[in-house]
Amino acid sequence: MYAGHLGIALFAKGIRRNESLLLLIIASIFIDLTTIFIDIFKISLPSWFMLHTIPSTIILAVCFGLVIFIKNRNWRQCIFFGVVIISHLLVDYLTSRLSIWAKGPVIGLGLYKYPLIDFILEGTFIVFGWLVYQRIFKNQKNKLWALWLMLFILIGLQACFSFLICN
Ligand SMILES: [Zn+2]
C-alpha cells in the first residue's frame, strides 16, 4: 500500500488529537522507511529477520513503542503507536503478497495487479482518514482550502502510484 498508509495516519490523528501528525506518519510507514534505510546503507540482517513479515513487524512495533514510552511514560500512547505500525503490514496484505515470516508461506490479495481496484481501495483509506482528520478544524473555516488541497494531493499521489508505478 502507498498513500493509503497516510490515510491511516490521518485517521489516527483524528482519533488521538494530541499526538504529533508527523510522528504518526512516520509510524504508519515505519516498515517501509526501515526497508529503505537498510537498502541504502546495505545493512545485512540475520536471515530470520525479513521486513514486511509478522515477526519483524512486531519487533519494530515494540521498539518504536518503547522509545515513545521511555520519552513520555504513557502506555496508551505506546500501544497506540504500536498498533499504527502493525496496521501497515495488515493493509499491505491487501495490496501485496508477502511472506508471513522469513521463508514462510506467502499470503495477500496482491491488488497491485489491478490498478483501478488498488486506487479505489487506497483512495477509500485516504478519504475516510481525511474525513476523520478534518473534524479537528471544524471551527476554522480559513483552513478549509488547505484541507481540500491536502486531499487533492494525496489522491493525486495515489493515482500516480496505482496507474504509473505499480503498472
Ligand atoms: Zn509496506
Residues whose N, C-alpha, C, O or C-beta is under 5 A from the ligand:
A	BS01	ZN	M1 D32 D92
